[in-house]
């Protein structure tokens, strides 16, 4: 393969594999702020004031199949039962950040 063509293929491959928007990286600080403003009233310290078994602790997240950013993001976006939907209140990035924050806190047993 001629060198210019190989270089072009490599450049295009890197372009496709590189995130197009570095701002979409997870921002745990933003996730903490979103959580404090929107979630902490019901989920302070990873608890749940409405349904104790639906808390945000690692064990409960696993039991309820909410132990991934995708699952938590879907729940935050669409709501379920007493949990309201936040799709009209939070941006996609805020939802991703708060989901990542919840998992991080669960891994840390909700210790600051």
C-alpha positions as a printed Julia matrix, in Angstrom:
112×3 Matrix{Float64}:
   0.0    0.0    0.0
   1.42   3.41  -0.91
   2.49   5.48   2.09
   0.08   8.41   1.56
  -2.87   6.02   1.39
  -1.74   4.16   4.52
  -1.32   7.47   6.37
  -4.79   8.55   5.29
  -6.32   5.28   6.5
  -4.55   5.6    9.86
  -5.65   9.23  10.23
  -9.27   8.39   9.41
  -9.23   5.44  11.81
  -7.93   7.65  14.62
 -10.53  10.28  13.81
 -13.32   7.72  14.06
 -11.99   6.16  17.28
 -11.29   9.45  19.06
 -14.22  10.94  21.01
 -15.6   13.86  19.05
 -16.43  15.9   22.09
 -14.04  15.79  25.05
 -16.68  17.55  27.15
 -18.65  14.3   27.11
 -16.14  12.68  29.44
 -17.63  11.84  32.82
 -17.48  14.73  35.26
 -17.86  13.43  38.82
 -17.91  16.95  40.27
 -20.84  17.83  38.02
 -22.47  14.5   38.94
 -22.16  15.38  42.64
 -23.74  18.79  42.02
 -26.59  17.31  39.97
 -27.16  14.69  42.68
 -27.21  17.3   45.46
 -29.69  19.48  43.56
 -32.02  16.77  42.23
 -31.58  13.45  44.04
 -30.38  13.98  47.59
 -33.81  14.86  48.96
 -34.87  11.21  48.5
 -31.47   9.51  48.24
 -29.31  11.2   50.86
 -26.27   9.07  51.64
 -27.39   6.53  49.05
 -30.62   5.72  50.89
 -34.2    5.91  49.71
 -36.8    7.61  51.89
 -39.7    6.09  49.93
 -38.62   2.46  49.36
 -35.72   1.27  51.51
 -34.92  -1.7   49.26
 -34.51   0.58  46.25
 -31.53   2.43  47.68
 -28.31   3.33  45.9
 -25.98   0.99  47.79
 -23.86  -1.41  45.72
 -25.79  -4.53  46.84
 -29.21  -3.04  46.06
 -28.05  -1.67  42.72
 -26.89  -5.15  41.74
 -30.04  -6.85  43.01
 -32.22  -4.38  41.1
 -30.07  -4.57  37.95
 -29.14  -0.9   38.28
 -25.39  -1.44  38.46
 -24.36   0.24  35.2
 -24.3    3.78  33.89
 -26.69   2.7   31.14
 -29.28   1.31  33.57
 -29.08   4.24  35.99
 -29.19   6.76  33.12
 -32.32   5.1   31.76
 -34.0    5.25  35.16
 -33.04   8.9   35.69
 -34.17   9.77  32.17
 -37.5    7.95  32.17
 -38.37   7.47  35.84
 -40.23   4.48  37.25
 -42.89   4.14  39.95
 -42.27   6.93  42.49
 -39.04   7.97  40.76
 -39.79  10.94  38.48
 -38.39  11.28  34.97
 -35.66  13.91  34.56
 -35.41  13.91  30.76
 -37.02  17.35  30.59
 -35.01  18.78  33.51
 -31.48  17.47  32.98
 -29.26  17.33  29.92
 -27.92  14.07  28.54
 -24.5   14.92  29.99
 -25.9   15.73  33.44
 -27.69  12.36  33.49
 -24.49  10.53  32.48
 -22.51  12.39  35.14
 -24.99  11.7   37.92
 -25.18   8.02  36.94
 -21.38   7.75  37.09
 -21.37   9.59  40.41
 -23.94   7.17  41.88
 -21.82   4.17  40.86
 -18.67   5.79  42.21
 -20.36   6.54  45.54
 -21.82   3.03  45.73
 -18.32   1.6   45.22
 -17.16   3.84  48.08
 -20.13   2.82  50.27
 -21.37   6.43  50.12
 -18.52   7.71  52.29
 -17.49  11.25  51.32
